[in-house]
Amino acid sequence: MKAMNNLSTFQADRKLQYAVLHFITSQLTSTSETRDLKAVFLELDANGDGKLSREELHEGLNLTQNSEQIAMIEEIMK
């Protein structure tokens, strides 16, 4: 019973986190910026799982050949 309660709490927490992140991004970006960011994300998400792995980020950044951005991604992933 406790495991089921923990699972339902976890799912509720994830839904709340998603809702908060969605609200924040909708307030900070315009519709066109959101559309552009989504397009970039989908392009980087090579396997289509909805998450960006370190490898997918590296592959995308290697196309730009920007060492500062690559170092920044490494720092974020740590």
Order of alpha helices (4+ residues) and beta strands (2+ residues): alpha-alpha-alpha-alpha
